[in-house]
Amino acid sequence: MIIEKIHIKGFRNYIDAEIKFQLKTLIIGANDVGKTNLLYALRLLFDKSISDNDLELSDSDYNAYSETDTIEITVTISSITEDCLLSVFGGAIKDGTTIIRYTNSKSGTYNIFNGFSESTLEEKNQRFYLRRLNMQYVDTNRDLFGFLRYERNNLLKIAKESLGKEETESDEKTIDALQLNLNTINEQIGSLNYISKSLDNVNNELGEISVHNLDQNVCFVAGESKVDRMLENLVLAYSNGNNPLSIGGDGRNNQIFLATWISKQHIQKSIDHISFYAIEEPEAHLHPHQQRKLASYIMEKFDSQVFITTHSPHIASKFNPECIVRLYSENKFSFAACCGCSLKIKKVIDEFSYRLNSLSAETFFSDGVFLVEGPSEVILYSALASELKLDLDRRNISILSVEGIGFKPYVAVCDALKIPWVLRTDNDIFTIPRSKPIKLHYAGISRVIGIADICCENTANLLTYWNDHSSENEWLKDDANPDNIPDTAKALNDNIKKQVKQYGIFLSEVDLENDFASSALSDDLKEYYGISDIKKLVKEMQKRKAENMLGFVTKKHNKLSLLKEDSICEPLNTLITKVEEKTRSK
């Protein structure tokens, strides 16, 4: 079986959201976007640790921005073939599918419904299915040692129950031998001089207190005197050769916990119930390499359905893209991009291919993304935002370099994941490939038209205008006068630049270095480089671009505020406006 999807109405962040899942589902998104609340919606239906009193909910569980007084959580379970589930749901299954619905209202009480379709839902007696189907949940504030003790005991109990007759008899003989050995060890401990002398006074005082203590002496034992009690209190430890080592940091404990959990589910497959799992932020206390390995491990080793929330770009970059649910907030309500796990998300991320790493995967967790050509732009805009007191981290905005690969794959990912974006790209004049005689064109115009055509909405007027005038973006190369650009080409360039701004696309006059050299910082750049001629200045700036930009903004960062009203700052301001409009309530 698989939890196929959930439909949440009126619960906490969610006013009306349908979210699809896979067997392994990674749930990502910014803080307070509803990752934990999504899991809690599932827990209301399937977590045994949620009591009947907890199911009644409180007023704060109702969506505050819609003034709703009802909550409805509907879960669709499909691919049901397990006998235990076929038995418990009975006629409420059709074609391997059943639906469970939880409802509640401020003026009433909660109800549970079940049926094979929404039209056949019937009210049931509480969560009647929990004995056969349940959810095991680990939150972010987990007591690792407590969980390890619990899972250790479960693992041992399940393993013991799965033994055959010969294995059981063999273990019983071994336990008898262990008891004899334990008796011998305790006798030898008691014979140690410093131990026996330390207890003489204790036993004398006990005899003085009560006559009943005269024939009984206290003694030190090796943890337990009975082997069965000792086996019930085994302690997990590392083994380094023949030397056991005590369990150490939380990072390793996290790994031991997951390994123990997975081992338990492999052993208990024959037991007549189905469990699925939810783990919040499994990356806790793990360094990046282990976070990436953890993602692969979960994908490969978990047989049961598992839901994972994370803030780790390292895990997100390694997870199967069709198994990613990216939550986002719009007008204070939470939704899932592409309605959850989607082939569309898989397609755009697969096309992203090797470009996806922990840096670009940061995009998944952003509320806004500023796409730029290269690292020099990242350095400038990061410093500029800081100097203008535009706190990008507070707004959850990322500046990402496409590193000369092209903007389209990045924009496609942002669109699929419902992440607001802007981009700034160069507009150099280049030779048109294979043109005879040689022709020139504004390369940036052609580039942004391609982006708008594929990735932007409401572009019909722009594309019609381009189709009617694209030939004006071509002119014969004039070696005698290379700066001679036809007025029609200049007019087209200016028009396109103005039109694409509405989509968050910004074109340089030429490139960052030329624009920067012509800005209000021109005199400061000339002083920093010791060059007064603009063309020579630009040429020098284009050498080791990132290194030069870092040097300048480090020394002259207090001058960056001069760019506040410059067109260089326009994409940054536009993105901030986009993000704030999306996150504020209507």
KOLRO-649612 format. One record per residue (C-alpha): chain; x, y, z; residue number from 1. Coordinates in Angstrom, 1 decimal. Example, Ala and Ser with C-alpha at 12.3 -4.5 7.8 and 13.67 -1.06 7.14 Angstrom:
<rs>
c; east; north; up; k
A; 12.3; -4.5; 7.8; 1
A; 13.7; -1.1; 7.1; 2
</rs>
This chain:
<rs>
c; east; north; up; k
A; 0.0; 0.0; 0.0; 1
A; 1.0; 3.6; -0.3; 2
A; -0.4; 6.9; 1.1; 3
A; -1.1; 8.4; -2.4; 4
A; -2.2; 11.9; -1.4; 5
A; -3.7; 14.1; 1.2; 6
A; -6.2; 16.9; 0.9; 7
A; -6.2; 19.5; 3.7; 8
A; -8.8; 22.1; 4.2; 9
A; -8.8; 24.7; 7.0; 10
A; -6.0; 23.2; 9.1; 11
A; -3.3; 25.5; 10.4; 12
A; -1.3; 26.9; 7.4; 13
A; -3.6; 25.1; 4.8; 14
A; -6.8; 26.6; 3.5; 15
A; -7.2; 24.1; 0.6; 16
A; -4.2; 22.1; -0.6; 17
A; -3.9; 18.7; -2.2; 18
A; -0.5; 17.1; -2.0; 19
A; 0.7; 13.9; -3.7; 20
A; 3.3; 11.5; -2.3; 21
A; 5.6; 8.8; -3.4; 22
A; 7.0; 5.8; -1.5; 23
A; 9.9; 8.0; -0.4; 24
A; 8.9; 11.6; 0.0; 25
A; 11.1; 14.5; 0.8; 26
A; 9.3; 17.6; 2.1; 27
A; 11.2; 20.8; 1.8; 28
A; 10.5; 24.5; 2.1; 29
A; 11.3; 27.6; 4.2; 30
A; 10.7; 27.8; 7.9; 31
A; 7.1; 28.1; 9.1; 32
A; 5.7; 27.0; 5.7; 33
A; 3.9; 24.0; 7.0; 34
A; 6.2; 21.0; 6.8; 35
A; 5.5; 19.9; 10.4; 36
A; 1.8; 20.7; 10.1; 37
A; 1.6; 18.5; 7.0; 38
A; 3.0; 15.6; 9.0; 39
A; 0.7; 16.4; 11.9; 40
A; -2.3; 16.2; 9.5; 41
A; -1.2; 12.6; 8.7; 42
A; -0.6; 11.9; 12.4; 43
A; -4.1; 12.9; 13.3; 44
A; -5.3; 9.9; 11.2; 45
A; -2.5; 7.4; 11.7; 46
A; -0.3; 8.1; 14.8; 47
A; -1.2; 5.9; 17.8; 48
A; 0.5; 8.4; 20.2; 49
A; -2.1; 11.1; 19.2; 50
A; -4.9; 10.6; 21.8; 51
A; -8.6; 11.0; 21.4; 52
A; -8.3; 14.3; 23.4; 53
A; -5.7; 15.5; 20.9; 54
A; -8.0; 14.7; 18.0; 55
A; -10.5; 17.3; 19.3; 56
A; -8.0; 20.1; 18.4; 57
A; -8.1; 23.7; 19.6; 58
A; -9.1; 27.0; 18.0; 59
A; -5.5; 27.7; 17.1; 60
A; -5.6; 24.6; 14.8; 61
A; -8.1; 26.3; 12.5; 62
A; -6.7; 28.4; 9.7; 63
A; -6.5; 32.0; 11.1; 64
A; -6.5; 33.9; 7.8; 65
A; -9.7; 32.4; 6.3; 66
A; -12.0; 32.6; 9.4; 67
A; -12.9; 29.0; 8.8; 68
A; -14.6; 27.0; 11.6; 69
A; -14.2; 23.6; 10.0; 70
A; -11.3; 21.3; 9.3; 71
A; -11.2; 18.4; 6.8; 72
A; -8.3; 16.1; 6.1; 73
A; -8.8; 13.4; 3.5; 74
A; -6.2; 10.7; 2.8; 75
A; -6.2; 8.4; -0.3; 76
A; -4.5; 5.1; 0.2; 77
A; -3.9; 3.1; -3.0; 78
A; -2.2; -0.2; -4.2; 79
A; -3.6; -2.1; -1.2; 80
A; -2.8; -5.8; -1.5; 81
A; -1.9; -6.7; 2.2; 82
A; -4.3; -9.2; 3.8; 83
A; -4.4; -7.3; 7.1; 84
A; -5.6; -4.1; 5.3; 85
A; -8.0; -5.9; 3.0; 86
A; -9.5; -7.4; 6.2; 87
A; -9.8; -4.3; 8.3; 88
A; -11.2; -2.0; 5.5; 89
A; -13.3; -4.7; 3.8; 90
A; -15.9; -3.2; 1.5; 91
A; -14.4; 0.2; 1.8; 92
A; -11.7; -0.9; -0.8; 93
A; -12.2; -0.8; -4.5; 94
A; -9.5; -1.4; -7.1; 95
A; -7.0; -1.4; -4.3; 96
A; -8.0; 2.1; -3.0; 97
A; -9.6; 3.4; 0.1; 98
A; -10.2; 6.9; 1.5; 99
A; -10.1; 8.0; 5.1; 100
A; -11.4; 11.4; 6.1; 101
A; -11.1; 13.3; 9.4; 102
A; -13.4; 16.3; 10.0; 103
A; -13.8; 18.7; 12.9; 104
A; -15.6; 21.9; 13.7; 105
A; -15.3; 24.5; 16.4; 106
A; -18.9; 23.9; 17.4; 107
A; -18.8; 20.1; 17.3; 108
A; -16.6; 17.1; 17.6; 109
A; -14.3; 15.2; 15.3; 110
A; -15.5; 12.4; 13.0; 111
A; -13.8; 9.7; 11.0; 112
A; -15.2; 8.5; 7.6; 113
A; -14.1; 5.7; 5.3; 114
A; -15.1; 4.5; 1.9; 115
A; -13.6; 3.6; -1.5; 116
A; -14.6; 7.0; -3.0; 117
A; -15.7; 10.4; -1.6; 118
A; -19.3; 9.6; -2.5; 119
A; -19.3; 6.3; -0.5; 120
A; -17.7; 7.7; 2.7; 121
A; -19.4; 6.4; 5.9; 122
A; -18.9; 7.5; 9.5; 123
A; -16.8; 5.0; 11.5; 124
A; -16.0; 4.3; 15.1; 125
A; -12.9; 6.4; 15.8; 126
A; -9.7; 5.3; 14.1; 127
A; -10.7; 1.6; 13.8; 128
A; -7.8; 0.7; 11.5; 129
A; -4.9; 1.7; 13.8; 130
A; -4.2; -1.9; 14.9; 131
A; -3.4; -2.8; 11.3; 132
A; -2.1; 0.5; 9.9; 133
A; -0.2; 3.2; 11.8; 134
A; 2.5; 5.9; 11.5; 135
A; 5.7; 6.1; 13.5; 136
A; 6.9; 9.6; 13.9; 137
A; 10.2; 11.1; 15.0; 138
A; 10.2; 14.9; 15.6; 139
A; 13.1; 17.3; 15.6; 140
A; 13.4; 17.4; 19.4; 141
A; 13.9; 13.7; 19.6; 142
A; 15.5; 12.2; 22.6; 143
A; 18.0; 10.0; 20.8; 144
A; 18.9; 7.9; 23.7; 145
A; 15.2; 7.4; 24.6; 146
A; 14.4; 6.4; 21.0; 147
A; 17.4; 4.1; 20.9; 148
A; 16.3; 2.3; 24.0; 149
A; 12.8; 1.9; 22.7; 150
A; 13.9; 0.7; 19.3; 151
A; 16.5; -1.6; 20.8; 152
A; 13.8; -3.3; 22.9; 153
A; 11.5; -3.5; 19.9; 154
A; 14.2; -4.9; 17.7; 155
A; 15.2; -7.6; 20.2; 156
A; 11.5; -8.5; 20.9; 157
A; 10.7; -8.9; 17.2; 158
A; 13.8; -10.9; 16.5; 159
A; 13.1; -13.2; 19.4; 160
A; 9.5; -13.8; 18.3; 161
A; 10.7; -14.7; 14.8; 162
A; 13.0; -17.6; 15.9; 163
A; 12.3; -21.2; 15.0; 164
A; 12.1; -24.0; 17.6; 165
A; 15.7; -25.1; 17.3; 166
A; 17.0; -21.5; 17.5; 167
A; 14.9; -20.9; 20.6; 168
A; 16.2; -24.1; 22.3; 169
A; 19.7; -23.1; 21.5; 170
A; 19.3; -19.7; 23.0; 171
A; 17.8; -21.1; 26.2; 172
A; 20.9; -23.3; 26.6; 173
A; 23.1; -20.3; 26.1; 174
A; 21.1; -18.3; 28.6; 175
A; 21.6; -21.0; 31.2; 176
A; 25.3; -21.0; 30.6; 177
A; 25.3; -17.2; 30.9; 178
A; 23.6; -17.4; 34.2; 179
A; 26.3; -19.7; 35.6; 180
A; 29.0; -17.4; 34.3; 181
A; 27.2; -14.4; 35.8; 182
A; 27.0; -16.1; 39.2; 183
A; 30.7; -16.9; 39.0; 184
A; 31.5; -13.3; 38.1; 185
A; 29.4; -11.9; 41.0; 186
A; 31.1; -14.3; 43.4; 187
A; 34.5; -13.2; 42.2; 188
A; 33.5; -9.5; 42.6; 189
A; 32.4; -10.2; 46.2; 190
A; 35.7; -11.8; 47.0; 191
A; 37.7; -8.7; 46.1; 192
A; 39.2; -7.4; 49.4; 193
A; 38.3; -3.7; 48.9; 194
A; 34.7; -4.6; 48.0; 195
A; 34.1; -7.1; 50.9; 196
A; 35.6; -4.6; 53.5; 197
A; 33.5; -1.7; 52.1; 198
A; 30.3; -3.6; 52.8; 199
A; 31.1; -5.1; 56.3; 200
A; 30.0; -1.9; 58.1; 201
A; 26.9; -1.7; 55.9; 202
A; 25.8; -5.2; 56.8; 203
A; 26.5; -4.7; 60.5; 204
A; 24.3; -1.6; 60.5; 205
A; 21.5; -3.4; 58.7; 206
A; 21.6; -6.1; 61.4; 207
A; 21.2; -3.4; 64.1; 208
A; 18.3; -1.9; 62.3; 209
A; 16.2; -5.1; 62.0; 210
A; 16.6; -8.8; 63.0; 211
A; 15.2; -9.7; 59.6; 212
A; 18.4; -8.4; 58.1; 213
A; 20.7; -10.8; 60.0; 214
A; 20.6; -13.6; 57.5; 215
A; 20.8; -11.3; 54.4; 216
A; 23.9; -9.4; 53.3; 217
A; 24.0; -6.6; 50.6; 218
A; 26.6; -7.2; 47.9; 219
A; 27.9; -5.6; 44.7; 220
A; 27.0; -7.4; 41.5; 221
A; 27.9; -6.8; 37.8; 222
A; 24.8; -4.8; 36.9; 223
A; 22.3; -7.7; 37.4; 224
A; 22.2; -11.0; 39.3; 225
A; 19.7; -12.5; 36.9; 226
A; 20.7; -13.0; 33.2; 227
A; 17.2; -12.3; 31.9; 228
A; 17.2; -8.9; 33.5; 229
A; 20.6; -8.3; 32.1; 230
A; 19.5; -9.1; 28.6; 231
A; 16.5; -6.8; 28.9; 232
A; 18.9; -3.9; 29.7; 233
A; 21.5; -4.4; 27.0; 234
A; 23.3; -1.2; 26.0; 235
A; 24.1; -0.3; 22.4; 236
A; 27.8; 0.3; 21.9; 237
A; 30.3; 0.4; 19.1; 238
A; 32.7; -2.4; 18.7; 239
A; 36.3; -1.7; 17.9; 240
A; 37.8; -5.1; 17.5; 241
A; 37.2; -6.8; 20.9; 242
A; 36.7; -3.6; 22.7; 243
A; 33.2; -2.1; 23.1; 244
A; 33.1; 1.7; 23.0; 245
A; 30.3; 3.8; 24.5; 246
A; 28.0; 5.6; 22.1; 247
A; 29.1; 9.1; 21.6; 248
A; 27.8; 12.2; 19.7; 249
A; 24.2; 12.8; 18.4; 250
A; 25.3; 12.6; 14.8; 251
A; 26.4; 9.0; 15.2; 252
A; 23.3; 8.3; 17.4; 253
A; 21.1; 9.6; 14.6; 254
A; 22.7; 7.0; 12.2; 255
A; 22.4; 4.2; 14.7; 256
A; 18.8; 5.0; 15.3; 257
A; 18.0; 4.9; 11.6; 258
A; 19.9; 1.7; 11.1; 259
A; 18.1; 0.1; 14.0; 260
A; 14.7; 1.3; 12.7; 261
A; 15.4; -0.1; 9.2; 262
A; 16.6; -3.4; 10.6; 263
A; 13.4; -3.7; 12.7; 264
A; 11.2; -3.2; 9.7; 265
A; 13.0; -5.9; 7.7; 266
A; 12.6; -8.4; 10.6; 267
A; 8.9; -7.7; 11.2; 268
A; 7.6; -8.0; 7.6; 269
A; 5.6; -11.1; 8.5; 270
A; 3.7; -9.4; 11.3; 271
A; 0.1; -8.6; 10.4; 272
A; 0.2; -4.8; 10.4; 273
A; 1.7; -2.1; 8.2; 274
A; 3.7; 0.8; 9.5; 275
A; 4.9; 3.8; 7.7; 276
A; 7.4; 6.4; 8.9; 277
A; 7.9; 10.2; 9.3; 278
A; 11.3; 11.7; 10.3; 279
A; 11.8; 15.4; 10.8; 280
A; 15.2; 16.8; 9.8; 281
A; 17.3; 13.5; 9.9; 282
A; 20.4; 15.6; 9.0; 283
A; 20.7; 16.9; 12.5; 284
A; 24.3; 16.8; 13.8; 285
A; 25.7; 15.3; 10.5; 286
A; 28.3; 16.9; 8.3; 287
A; 27.6; 17.4; 4.6; 288
A; 29.1; 14.2; 3.3; 289
A; 27.1; 12.1; 5.8; 290
A; 23.9; 14.1; 4.9; 291
A; 24.3; 13.2; 1.2; 292
A; 25.0; 9.6; 2.2; 293
A; 21.9; 9.6; 4.4; 294
A; 19.7; 10.6; 1.5; 295
A; 21.0; 7.7; -0.6; 296
A; 20.7; 5.3; 2.3; 297
A; 17.1; 6.2; 2.9; 298
A; 16.2; 5.9; -0.8; 299
A; 17.8; 2.5; -1.0; 300
A; 17.1; 0.9; 2.3; 301
A; 13.6; 1.9; 3.5; 302
A; 11.1; -0.6; 2.2; 303
A; 8.1; 1.0; 3.9; 304
A; 6.7; 4.4; 3.0; 305
A; 8.7; 7.2; 4.6; 306
A; 8.1; 11.0; 4.8; 307
A; 11.1; 13.2; 5.6; 308
A; 11.3; 16.9; 6.2; 309
A; 14.6; 18.6; 5.7; 310
A; 16.4; 22.0; 5.6; 311
A; 19.5; 20.4; 4.0; 312
A; 20.4; 21.3; 0.4; 313
A; 22.8; 18.3; 0.6; 314
A; 20.0; 15.9; 1.1; 315
A; 17.7; 17.7; -1.4; 316
A; 20.5; 17.5; -4.1; 317
A; 20.7; 13.7; -3.8; 318
A; 17.0; 12.9; -3.5; 319
A; 15.0; 11.5; -6.4; 320
A; 13.4; 14.7; -7.9; 321
A; 10.0; 13.1; -8.5; 322
A; 9.8; 12.4; -4.8; 323
A; 10.2; 16.0; -3.7; 324
A; 7.3; 18.0; -2.2; 325
A; 8.2; 21.7; -2.2; 326
A; 5.9; 23.7; 0.1; 327
A; 5.5; 27.5; -0.4; 328
A; 3.4; 30.2; 1.1; 329
A; 1.2; 32.6; -0.8; 330
A; -0.9; 35.2; 0.9; 331
A; -0.3; 33.4; 4.2; 332
A; -1.6; 30.1; 2.9; 333
A; 0.5; 27.1; 2.3; 334
A; 0.5; 25.0; -0.9; 335
A; 2.7; 22.4; -2.6; 336
A; 4.3; 23.2; -5.9; 337
A; 2.9; 21.1; -8.7; 338
A; 0.5; 19.6; -6.1; 339
A; 3.4; 17.6; -4.5; 340
A; 5.4; 14.8; -6.0; 341
A; 5.3; 15.4; -9.8; 342
A; 6.8; 14.2; -13.0; 343
A; 7.1; 17.9; -14.0; 344
A; 9.5; 18.6; -11.1; 345
A; 11.4; 15.4; -12.1; 346
A; 11.6; 16.6; -15.7; 347
A; 13.0; 20.1; -14.9; 348
A; 15.4; 18.9; -12.3; 349
A; 16.6; 16.0; -14.6; 350
A; 17.2; 18.6; -17.3; 351
A; 19.2; 20.5; -14.7; 352
A; 21.3; 17.4; -14.5; 353
A; 24.9; 17.7; -13.1; 354
A; 24.3; 21.4; -12.4; 355
A; 22.3; 20.4; -9.3; 356
A; 24.6; 20.6; -6.2; 357
A; 24.2; 21.7; -2.6; 358
A; 24.7; 25.4; -3.7; 359
A; 22.0; 25.4; -6.4; 360
A; 19.8; 23.1; -4.3; 361
A; 19.6; 26.1; -1.8; 362
A; 17.0; 27.3; -4.3; 363
A; 14.5; 24.7; -3.1; 364
A; 14.4; 26.4; 0.3; 365
A; 14.3; 30.0; -1.0; 366
A; 11.3; 32.4; -1.2; 367
A; 13.0; 34.3; -4.0; 368
A; 16.0; 33.7; -6.4; 369
A; 18.1; 36.3; -8.2; 370
A; 19.8; 34.7; -11.2; 371
A; 23.0; 36.3; -12.4; 372
A; 25.7; 35.5; -15.0; 373
A; 28.7; 34.7; -12.8; 374
A; 30.4; 35.0; -9.4; 375
A; 31.4; 38.7; -9.9; 376
A; 27.6; 39.6; -9.9; 377
A; 27.0; 37.4; -6.8; 378
A; 29.8; 39.3; -5.0; 379
A; 28.5; 42.7; -6.1; 380
A; 24.8; 42.2; -5.3; 381
A; 25.5; 40.5; -2.0; 382
A; 27.6; 43.5; -0.9; 383
A; 25.1; 46.0; -2.4; 384
A; 22.2; 44.4; -0.5; 385
A; 24.2; 44.5; 2.7; 386
A; 25.2; 48.2; 2.2; 387
A; 21.6; 49.2; 1.4; 388
A; 20.3; 47.3; 4.5; 389
A; 18.3; 44.9; 2.2; 390
A; 18.5; 41.8; 4.5; 391
A; 18.3; 39.0; 1.9; 392
A; 18.6; 36.2; 4.5; 393
A; 15.7; 37.6; 6.5; 394
A; 13.6; 37.6; 3.3; 395
A; 14.9; 34.1; 2.4; 396
A; 16.3; 35.3; -0.9; 397
A; 19.2; 33.6; -2.7; 398
A; 21.6; 35.1; -5.4; 399
A; 22.6; 32.3; -7.7; 400
A; 25.2; 32.3; -10.5; 401
A; 24.3; 30.3; -13.6; 402
A; 28.1; 30.2; -14.4; 403
A; 27.6; 30.6; -18.2; 404
A; 25.4; 27.5; -18.5; 405
A; 22.3; 29.4; -19.4; 406
A; 19.3; 30.7; -17.5; 407
A; 16.5; 28.5; -18.9; 408
A; 17.1; 25.4; -16.7; 409
A; 17.3; 27.5; -13.6; 410
A; 14.1; 29.4; -14.4; 411
A; 12.3; 26.2; -15.2; 412
A; 13.1; 24.8; -11.8; 413
A; 12.0; 28.0; -10.1; 414
A; 8.7; 28.0; -12.0; 415
A; 8.0; 24.4; -11.3; 416
A; 8.7; 24.9; -7.6; 417
A; 6.7; 28.2; -7.5; 418
A; 9.7; 30.3; -6.5; 419
A; 9.7; 34.0; -7.5; 420
A; 12.7; 34.9; -9.6; 421
A; 14.4; 37.7; -11.4; 422
A; 17.5; 37.6; -13.7; 423
A; 20.0; 40.0; -15.0; 424
A; 21.9; 39.1; -18.2; 425
A; 24.5; 40.7; -20.4; 426
A; 23.6; 42.3; -23.7; 427
A; 26.9; 42.2; -25.7; 428
A; 26.9; 42.7; -29.4; 429
A; 28.1; 39.5; -31.1; 430
A; 28.6; 38.1; -34.5; 431
A; 25.6; 36.0; -35.8; 432
A; 27.1; 32.5; -36.3; 433
A; 27.6; 31.4; -39.9; 434
A; 26.3; 34.7; -41.4; 435
A; 27.7; 35.7; -44.8; 436
A; 28.3; 38.5; -45.1; 437
A; 29.1; 38.9; -41.4; 438
A; 26.3; 40.3; -39.4; 439
A; 26.0; 41.5; -35.8; 440
A; 23.2; 41.5; -33.3; 441
A; 22.3; 42.2; -29.6; 442
A; 22.9; 38.8; -28.2; 443
A; 21.0; 39.5; -25.0; 444
A; 17.7; 40.3; -26.7; 445
A; 17.6; 36.9; -28.5; 446
A; 18.5; 35.3; -25.1; 447
A; 15.7; 36.9; -23.1; 448
A; 13.1; 36.3; -25.8; 449
A; 13.9; 32.6; -25.6; 450
A; 13.6; 32.7; -21.8; 451
A; 10.3; 34.6; -22.0; 452
A; 8.9; 32.3; -24.7; 453
A; 9.4; 29.1; -22.6; 454
A; 9.2; 30.3; -19.0; 455
A; 6.9; 33.3; -18.7; 456
A; 3.2; 33.8; -18.8; 457
A; 1.2; 36.4; -20.8; 458
A; 4.0; 36.9; -23.4; 459
A; 1.8; 36.9; -26.5; 460
A; 2.2; 40.6; -27.2; 461
A; 5.9; 40.5; -26.6; 462
A; 6.4; 37.5; -28.9; 463
A; 4.2; 39.0; -31.7; 464
A; 6.3; 42.2; -31.5; 465
A; 9.5; 40.2; -31.7; 466
A; 8.3; 38.1; -34.7; 467
A; 7.4; 41.3; -36.5; 468
A; 10.7; 43.1; -35.7; 469
A; 13.4; 40.4; -35.1; 470
A; 15.0; 41.2; -38.4; 471
A; 15.9; 44.6; -37.1; 472
A; 18.2; 43.0; -34.6; 473
A; 20.7; 42.2; -37.5; 474
A; 23.1; 44.5; -39.2; 475
A; 26.1; 44.2; -41.4; 476
A; 29.5; 44.4; -39.7; 477
A; 31.3; 47.7; -40.5; 478
A; 35.0; 47.2; -39.8; 479
A; 35.7; 50.9; -40.5; 480
A; 33.1; 52.0; -38.0; 481
A; 32.4; 49.1; -35.5; 482
A; 30.3; 51.4; -33.2; 483
A; 27.8; 52.2; -36.0; 484
A; 24.5; 50.6; -34.9; 485
A; 21.3; 51.2; -36.9; 486
A; 18.7; 53.3; -35.2; 487
A; 16.1; 50.5; -35.8; 488
A; 18.3; 48.1; -33.9; 489
A; 18.7; 50.5; -31.0; 490
A; 15.0; 51.2; -30.9; 491
A; 14.2; 47.4; -30.8; 492
A; 16.8; 46.9; -28.1; 493
A; 15.2; 49.7; -25.9; 494
A; 11.7; 48.4; -26.5; 495
A; 12.5; 44.8; -25.6; 496
A; 14.4; 45.8; -22.5; 497
A; 11.4; 47.7; -21.3; 498
A; 8.9; 45.0; -22.0; 499
A; 10.8; 42.1; -20.4; 500
A; 11.1; 43.9; -17.1; 501
A; 7.5; 43.0; -16.3; 502
A; 8.6; 39.3; -16.3; 503
A; 11.6; 40.0; -13.9; 504
A; 14.1; 39.9; -16.8; 505
A; 16.7; 42.7; -16.8; 506
A; 19.2; 43.4; -19.6; 507
A; 22.5; 45.2; -19.1; 508
A; 23.4; 48.1; -21.3; 509
A; 26.4; 45.9; -22.3; 510
A; 27.7; 43.8; -19.4; 511
A; 28.2; 44.3; -15.6; 512
A; 31.7; 45.8; -16.0; 513
A; 30.6; 48.4; -18.6; 514
A; 27.5; 49.2; -16.6; 515
A; 29.5; 49.5; -13.4; 516
A; 32.1; 51.7; -15.0; 517
A; 29.4; 54.1; -16.2; 518
A; 27.5; 54.2; -12.9; 519
A; 27.7; 56.7; -10.0; 520
A; 30.8; 54.8; -8.9; 521
A; 32.8; 55.6; -12.0; 522
A; 35.2; 58.0; -10.2; 523
A; 35.7; 55.5; -7.4; 524
A; 36.5; 52.8; -9.9; 525
A; 39.0; 55.0; -11.7; 526
A; 40.7; 55.8; -8.4; 527
A; 40.8; 52.2; -7.3; 528
A; 42.3; 50.9; -10.6; 529
A; 44.4; 54.0; -11.3; 530
A; 42.9; 54.2; -14.8; 531
A; 41.0; 57.3; -16.1; 532
A; 40.1; 56.0; -19.6; 533
A; 36.7; 54.2; -19.5; 534
A; 37.5; 51.6; -22.1; 535
A; 40.9; 50.7; -20.5; 536
A; 39.1; 50.6; -17.1; 537
A; 36.5; 48.1; -18.4; 538
A; 39.2; 46.0; -20.0; 539
A; 41.1; 45.8; -16.6; 540
A; 37.9; 45.0; -14.7; 541
A; 37.2; 42.1; -17.1; 542
A; 40.5; 40.5; -16.1; 543
A; 39.9; 38.1; -13.1; 544
A; 36.4; 39.4; -12.8; 545
A; 35.5; 37.9; -9.4; 546
A; 38.8; 38.6; -7.8; 547
A; 38.7; 42.3; -8.9; 548
A; 35.1; 42.7; -7.8; 549
A; 35.9; 41.3; -4.4; 550
A; 38.8; 43.6; -4.0; 551
A; 36.8; 46.7; -4.9; 552
A; 33.7; 46.0; -2.8; 553
A; 35.9; 45.1; 0.2; 554
A; 37.7; 48.4; 0.0; 555
A; 34.9; 50.6; -1.3; 556
A; 31.8; 49.0; 0.2; 557
A; 30.7; 52.2; 1.9; 558
A; 30.4; 53.8; -1.6; 559
A; 27.9; 51.2; -2.9; 560
A; 24.9; 53.1; -1.5; 561
A; 25.5; 55.5; -4.4; 562
A; 23.9; 52.8; -6.6; 563
A; 20.6; 53.0; -4.7; 564
A; 18.8; 54.7; -7.6; 565
A; 20.8; 53.1; -10.4; 566
A; 19.4; 50.6; -12.8; 567
A; 21.9; 48.1; -11.5; 568
A; 19.8; 47.9; -8.3; 569
A; 16.5; 47.5; -10.1; 570
A; 16.3; 43.7; -10.3; 571
A; 17.2; 43.4; -6.6; 572
A; 14.4; 45.8; -5.6; 573
A; 11.9; 44.1; -8.0; 574
A; 12.6; 40.6; -6.4; 575
A; 12.2; 41.9; -2.9; 576
A; 8.8; 43.4; -3.9; 577
A; 7.8; 40.1; -5.5; 578
A; 8.6; 38.1; -2.4; 579
A; 6.9; 40.6; -0.1; 580
A; 3.8; 40.6; -2.2; 581
A; 3.6; 36.9; -2.2; 582
A; 4.1; 36.4; 1.5; 583
A; 1.8; 39.1; 2.8; 584
A; -1.9; 38.4; 3.3; 585
A; -4.5; 40.1; 1.0; 586
</rs>
